[in-house]
């Protein structure tokens, strides 16, 4: 019998763009998603952003700041250009282990969290944010090559999900490489990837043409995608430029 697992991805967007005002929106919409696993990018470590998010969600759900979610976070290496922000995973499922891979190009990482499903199967959930300089597509391709080789060659398990910001549209080299062995959950349901996941009206870049940068990729062992939708996409009722993030998130229910 198949087991349902709900996964999500969203950029926390660090302290940028009105963090004190939008943080409650982000907590509420993360909490309401009901996701079992949440991929977070652009986490601000100095303000313990992911720790605060995890505790706030937990208190609102259970009354305790320790459950149901646990946080795994990895800070990305600071370079002369500054830090790209940490990446992390919020998990309601038992965590068996976690590990990370350096992807280079400004300290980027992939973080793999290995969890146990209710069926007692295990699954890899991977979060990453690839190189973001638009015209440096070969850098993202190199990062995708490294990440996929790692997932295939090191402690490989059949059920794997990659969720995060790939920094490029579906025509990009990195996305095309990942799709050689994984499927896009959104494309599986709708026949194409989203037209855009970035930017929202929160960002001062909102006048730019929208771009699909965020994806949930699934291995062939994932039997079925029941549902995929946007989340963290609702503005504040009193301000239609105040969003949880400069990205909209993706929320997918998978049968494994």
C-alpha positions in Angstrom: 0.0 0.0 0.0 1.3 3.5 -0.9 2.3 6.0 1.7 1.5 9.7 1.2 4.2 12.2 2.0 3.8 16.0 1.5 6.9 18.0 0.6 7.5 21.7 0.1 10.1 24.3 -0.9 10.3 28.0 -0.1 13.0 30.7 0.2 13.1 32.3 3.6 14.7 35.3 1.9 16.9 36.1 4.9 16.4 39.5 6.5 15.6 41.2 3.3 12.4 43.0 2.2 10.5 43.7 5.4 11.3 40.6 7.4 9.8 41.9 10.7 6.5 42.5 8.9 6.4 39.4 6.8 7.7 36.8 9.3 4.2 36.1 10.8 2.8 35.5 7.3 5.6 33.0 6.6 5.0 31.2 9.9 1.2 31.0 9.3 1.5 29.8 5.7 4.2 27.2 6.5 2.1 25.9 9.4 -1.1 25.7 7.3 0.7 23.7 4.5 0.8 20.6 6.7 4.0 19.5 4.9 5.9 16.6 6.3 9.2 18.0 4.9 10.0 21.6 4.0 13.1 22.7 2.1 14.3 26.2 3.1 16.8 28.4 1.3 18.3 31.8 2.0 18.2 31.4 5.8 19.8 34.1 7.9 22.0 32.4 10.4 22.9 35.6 12.4 19.3 36.1 13.5 18.7 32.3 13.9 15.9 32.6 11.4 15.2 28.9 10.8 15.3 28.2 14.5 12.8 30.9 15.2 10.5 29.7 12.4 10.7 26.1 13.7 9.8 27.1 17.2 7.0 29.4 16.2 5.4 26.8 14.0 5.8 24.1 16.7 4.3 26.2 19.5 1.3 27.1 17.3 0.7 23.5 16.4 1.5 21.6 19.6 2.0 24.1 22.4 5.7 22.9 22.6 8.6 24.5 20.7 10.1 21.0 20.3 7.5 19.2 18.2 6.3 18.2 15.6 9.0 19.7 13.4 12.8 19.2 13.8 15.3 21.4 12.0 18.4 20.4 10.1 20.4 23.4 8.9 23.8 23.8 7.2 25.5 27.2 6.9 27.0 27.8 3.5 30.7 28.9 3.4 31.3 32.7 3.6 33.3 34.1 0.7 34.6 37.5 -0.4 31.2 38.1 -1.9 29.5 37.4 1.4 27.4 34.4 2.5 24.6 33.0 0.3 22.7 32.2 3.5 22.1 28.8 5.1 19.9 26.0 3.8 17.8 23.7 5.9 15.0 21.2 6.2 12.0 21.1 8.6 10.9 17.5 9.2 7.9 16.0 10.9 9.3 12.5 10.0 12.0 10.7 12.0 15.5 11.8 10.9 18.0 8.9 10.5 20.9 11.0 9.4 21.9 14.1 7.4 24.9 15.1 5.4 26.0 17.8 2.9 28.0 18.3 -0.2 30.0 21.3 -1.3 28.9 22.6 -4.7 31.4 25.4 -4.9 30.7 28.8 -6.7 30.4 31.0 -3.6 30.0 28.3 -0.9 26.8 26.6 -2.3 25.7 23.3 -0.7 23.3 20.4 -1.1 21.9 19.1 2.1 20.5 15.6 2.3 18.2 14.5 5.1 17.4 10.8 5.3 14.1 10.1 6.9 11.9 7.2 7.8 8.4 7.0 6.4 5.3 5.7 8.2 5.7 2.5 6.0 9.2 2.1 7.5 10.7 2.7 4.0 13.4 5.4 4.0 13.7 8.4 1.8 16.3 11.1 0.9 15.0 14.7 1.0 17.5 17.1 -0.5 17.5 20.9 -0.4 19.7 23.2 -2.4 20.0 26.6 -4.0 22.2 26.6 -7.1 24.4 29.5 -8.4 22.2 32.5 -9.1 24.2 34.6 -11.5 21.8 34.4 -14.5 24.3 34.1 -17.4 26.7 31.6 -15.6 24.6 28.6 -16.7 27.7 26.4 -16.9 28.3 26.9 -13.1 24.8 25.6 -12.3 25.3 22.7 -14.7 28.5 21.7 -12.9 26.7 21.9 -9.5 23.9 19.7 -10.9 26.4 17.2 -12.1 28.1 17.0 -8.7 24.8 16.7 -6.8 23.4 14.0 -9.0 26.6 11.9 -8.9 26.6 12.2 -5.1 23.0 11.1 -4.8 23.6 8.2 -7.2 26.9 7.1 -5.9 26.8 7.6 -2.1 24.4 5.8 0.2 21.9 5.7 -2.7 18.3 4.8 -1.9 15.4 4.4 -4.4 13.1 7.2 -3.0 14.7 10.6 -3.4 13.3 14.1 -3.6 15.2 17.3 -4.5 13.4 20.5 -3.6 14.8 24.0 -3.9 15.8 27.0 -6.0 17.7 25.9 -9.2 18.3 29.5 -10.2 17.1 29.0 -13.8 14.1 28.2 -16.0 13.2 24.7 -17.2 15.3 25.2 -20.4 18.5 25.6 -18.3 21.4 23.2 -18.4 21.2 22.2 -14.7 17.4 21.5 -14.8 17.7 19.6 -18.0 20.4 17.4 -16.5 18.4 16.7 -13.3 15.4 15.7 -15.5 17.5 13.0 -17.2 16.9 10.9 -14.1 14.3 12.7 -12.0 10.8 14.1 -12.9 9.5 17.5 -12.0 6.5 16.9 -9.7 4.7 20.0 -11.1 5.3 18.9 -14.7 4.0 15.4 -13.9 0.6 16.8 -13.0 0.3 19.8 -15.3 2.4 18.8 -18.3 4.8 21.8 -17.8 6.7 23.5 -15.1 5.3 26.7 -13.5 5.4 29.8 -15.7 7.0 31.7 -12.7 7.8 31.3 -9.0 9.9 34.5 -8.7 9.7 37.4 -8.0 6.6 38.3 -5.9 5.4 41.8 -5.4 7.4 41.8 -2.2 10.6 42.3 -4.1 12.0 45.5 -5.6 12.6 43.2 -8.6 8.9 42.6 -9.1 8.8 44.7 -12.3 11.1 42.1 -13.9 9.7 39.3 -16.0 8.8 36.3 -13.9 10.8 33.2 -14.0 10.4 29.6 -12.8 13.3 28.9 -10.4 11.8 26.6 -7.9 11.2 22.9 -8.3 10.3 19.6 -6.6 12.1 16.8 -8.4 11.2 13.1 -7.7 13.0 9.9 -8.4 11.4 7.1 -10.4 10.6 5.2 -7.2 8.0 7.8 -6.3 4.8 6.1 -7.6 2.5 9.0 -8.1 2.0 12.7 -7.6 -1.4 13.3 -6.1 -1.3 17.0 -6.0 1.0 20.0 -6.6 0.1 23.6 -5.8 1.7 26.9 -4.9 1.9 27.9 -1.3 3.3 30.9 0.7 1.6 32.8 -2.1 -0.9 34.9 -0.2 -0.3 38.5 0.5 -1.3 40.3 3.8 -4.9 41.3 3.8 -4.1 44.9 4.4 -1.1 45.2 2.0 -1.0 43.4 -1.4 2.8 44.0 -1.7 3.6 42.1 1.6 4.3 38.4 0.9 6.0 35.7 2.9 8.9 35.7 0.5 10.2 37.0 -2.8 9.5 33.5 -4.1 6.2 31.5 -4.1 6.6 28.0 -2.8 5.7 24.6 -4.2 3.7 22.0 -2.2 3.5 18.5 -3.5 1.8 15.4 -2.2 3.5 12.2 -3.3 2.6 8.5 -3.1 5.6 6.4 -2.4 
